Amino acid sequence: MTTTRSEDGNRDKNEGSGRGDGYEIDTDPDRLDVGVVHHWLSTDAFWALGRSRDTVERSIQGSLNFGVYAADGTQAAYARVVTDRATFAWLCDVYVAPAHRGLGLGVQLATAVRDHLAPYELKRTMLATLDAHELYAKVGFTPVPDPELLMILSSER
């Protein structure tokens, strides 16, 4: 069983792996180990290598955050969602610590995000992935039907 807590502090029970593994998913940003999240993203996540601590802190402040915590309280995984809570969401910075990989936490985390966003009745929730298409397909994500409609304004040239 995995427990999630919404931004208002209310706890909701979500089905976890069914293994009684003791992992908990929580949306309380005050519970995040920002130093650990920064380390993961800036040193091991190919999409965020070198990201500054300030950037990570600002991204956390402007996002809906999901922390996954082991039974001993240490942070095991992280994801954040950029959303207006009305029409659109972008799932990003999904990371599972190496010591916790292979346990199904990625699917649990993506499922918790999907279920948390469901009441908002968003028109679209998007993400970008290089190598985890199968994981996200398990929770309902599909390829963009008309990618030629999408454009990007990037600071990277």
N, C-alpha and C positions, 0 to 999 in steps of 0.2 A: 504494500500500500504506500502510495506517495501522497504527501500532504502538500497542498499549495496554500499560500496566503495571499489574498489580493492586496492591492495598494491601500485599501481602507483598513487593513489589519484583520479582516475576517478570514478564518481558515476554512478551506474547502478540501474535501477528500477527493482525490483522483485515483483511478486504478493505476497501479504501477505494474511492475513486472510480474506480480503474483508470487514472487520468491520470498517475500518478507525480508528483503535485503536492507531495509532501513534507510534508504535514500529518501530525501525530502526535497521537493521543489518549492521555492519560495520567491515571491515577487517583491519582497521588502528590500529596497535598495540599501537600507542601513545595515543589512546583514551581509552584504557583499564584502568579500576580501578584495578591495580594489587593487592592492599591491599584487596579489596573485593574478587577478584578471589582467592587469597591465603586463605582468611578466609573460603570461601565456600568449597574449596577443602580440606583444612586441618582439618576442624571441622565437615563437614556435608556429604562429598562424601565418601562413604564406601571404595572405591578403593584408596583413597588418604589421608586417615586420618593421621595426623601428618606430612604431607609433609612440608618441610621447605620452607620459603619464597625464599631462594636462589634457590632451585630446581624449584619452580614455575617461578621465573624470567628467569632462564636459559631455561626452557621448552618453555616459550613464545618467547624468542629470536630465538629459533631454529625451530619455527613452523609457520604455517599459522593460524592466530587467527581470530575468529568470536565473536564479542561482540554484544549483543542485548541490546538496550537502550530504556527506556520508553520515553514518550513524554517530561518529565521534564529533560531528559538527564541522569538520573541515570541508572546504568548498571543493567539489569534484568536477563541476561543469558550469558553463555560463552560456546564456544567449540574451540578445536584446532585440527589441522590436521598436522601430520608429513608426509611429502611427498618430493619426488624428482622432482615432476611436470613433470615426463616423463613416469613412468611405475607403480608407486605404491603410495598409501596413506593409512594412518591409522587415523581414526576419533577417538578422545579420549577426556576425560575431559569435556564431555557434561554435563552442569549443568544449571538448571533453578531455580532462587531464589524462595523460598516458596511463597512469596507474589504474584508471577507472574505465578504460576502453574495453570493448568486447563484452560488456555486461548489458547492453541494450539501453544504456542511458541516453544515447542520441535520439532513439525513437521515443523514449519516454518524455524527453525534453520537448521534442517537436510536437508530440501529442498534447502535452500540457499547454504549449503556446497556442496550438489550434483551438483547444477547448476553452482556453481563457479568452480568446478573441471572438469566439462564436456569438456571445450575446450582443456584440456590437453590430452584427449583421453587415460586415464590411463587404464592399463590392469586390475587392481584390486584396489578397495578401501575396506578396512576391518574395523571392529570395534568389540569390545567385549561388551556384555551387559548381565547383570544378569536378568533384569526384564522389559526391554523396547522393546522386540522383535516386538510387534504390532506397536509401534510408527515407528521404522525403516523400517518395511515392507511397510508402507504407502508411503515411498519414494523410494522403489525399492530394499532394502537390503533383502537378502535371506540367509538361513543357509548355512554354508560352505558345499559343496557337498561331499568332501572327507576329513573330519577332521583328518583322520589317516595320511594324508600327512603333517600336520602341526606339528611343534616342537617349543619348547621355550627354551631359555637360560635365566634363571632368577637368580637374586641375592637373591631372597627369597628361603629359603630352608625348 
